[in-house]
Amino acid sequence: MTNKDLFEALRMFEKEKDIPMDYMLQQIQKAIVIACKNYYGGNENVVFKIDPDKNAFDVKLVKTIVDEVFDPDFEVTLEEAKQINKRKKFEIGDEIEIPLDPKRLGRIAVASARNVIRQGIRAGEKGQSLLEFQSKLGEIATATVERVDPVKGIATIRIGKSEAMLPKGEQVGCENLSEGDHVKVYIADVKDNERGPHAIISRSHPGFVRRLFEQEVPEIFDGIVEIKSVSREAGSRTKMAVISNNPDVDAIGACIGPKGARVNSIVDELGGEKIDIIEYSDEPEKYISAALSPATVIKVEITDEENKSCKATVPDGQLSLAIGNKGQNARLAARLTGWRIDIRPESGFYGEDEEEETEDVAEEVTEEAVEEAVEEVSEEAAEE
């Protein structure tokens, strides 16, 4: 390979892999130094003169001029030095740069050099992938589905020039992804381990809904309308609390859009997932009442402000509506508000089935769900 071929290959590699030429030249220099050290008995005194603009790549090994050579890997005689460079006058003790022929380095040294270059390429690709993922952390990226595991449903997707895995549990409901599909995904986290950098991507994360609304609703993007909290059971239902920072702008109306166009666009992206948009309030009673919609709440009584516990009273005929199918409405309301909600009928009388369901839901909402809610609210507060 000529110097011109080398630099053309590096330029092509830079374009395809986004790994800078300077980085690859550093890896090649490192590889040659290691090869010289292995072949010339530890001599790693190598001088490089590189000029990509002129396709110049010159490598020389430095040796010392001596009267009598005891170590040919480090020394040359004065006579040998004059033959190597006839234009320069040398004296004993001077150093001479000897042109290096890579072909003389031997198979082991060359193999070692190749390994160094390969490791450099992998490290460069790893670094580029890490930077690409980190630049998109907490954001939505458009990805292309490359393949789908027919058994586990795990989708391998490409984001830019990097690959990532979208597990079935992070997909929306029962959506069926196919090779070649273009999908939006949320970059929830970026991890770097011995297997290289990888993004934790999701379509079921509450942050995915948040970012979709930011993209779809100009008032949110501009900061006029603020999303205070999101709770979600992907593929089924989402509750989102919003507030307007401008008294002339209706927060809920802005999110819904003309004839529901904005929210419907997001519902379509989420495969028909229901979205409840409520107005946030600093008053817990109002906030909790709104969170339990579509049920009507007669009153909310704060029973333990420190531990965020309350009792919500609803009309007898709306108890099941307030609790929701398998407790979903109550769970989402608890996660959204961060409050432990004990839902009671107005009459204080529970039907046999309803009483059992209410007790189960209360236990689920007040223990596991509220802990998750507090964590989610804390994370979202930290984000903002």
Secondary structure, 3 states (H helix, E strand, C coil): CCHHHHHHHHHHHHHHHCCCHHHHHHHHHHHHHHHHHHHCCCCCCEEEEEEHHHCEEEEEEEEEEECCCCCCCCEEEHHHHHHHCCCCCCCCCCEEEEECCHHHHCHHHHHHHHHHHHHHHHHHHHHHHHHHHHHCCCCEEEEEEEEECCCCCCEEEEECCEEEEECHHHCCCCCCCCCCCEEEEEEEEEEEECCEEEEEEECCCHHHHHHHHHHHCHHHHCCCEEEEEEEEECCCEEEEEEEECCCCCCHHHHHHCHHHHHHHHHHHHCCCCEEEEEECCCCHHHHHHHHCCCCCCCEEEEEECCCCEEEEEECHHHHHHHHCHHHHHHHHHHHHHCCEEEEEECCCCCCHHHHHHHHHHHHHHHHHHHHHHHHHHHHHHHHC
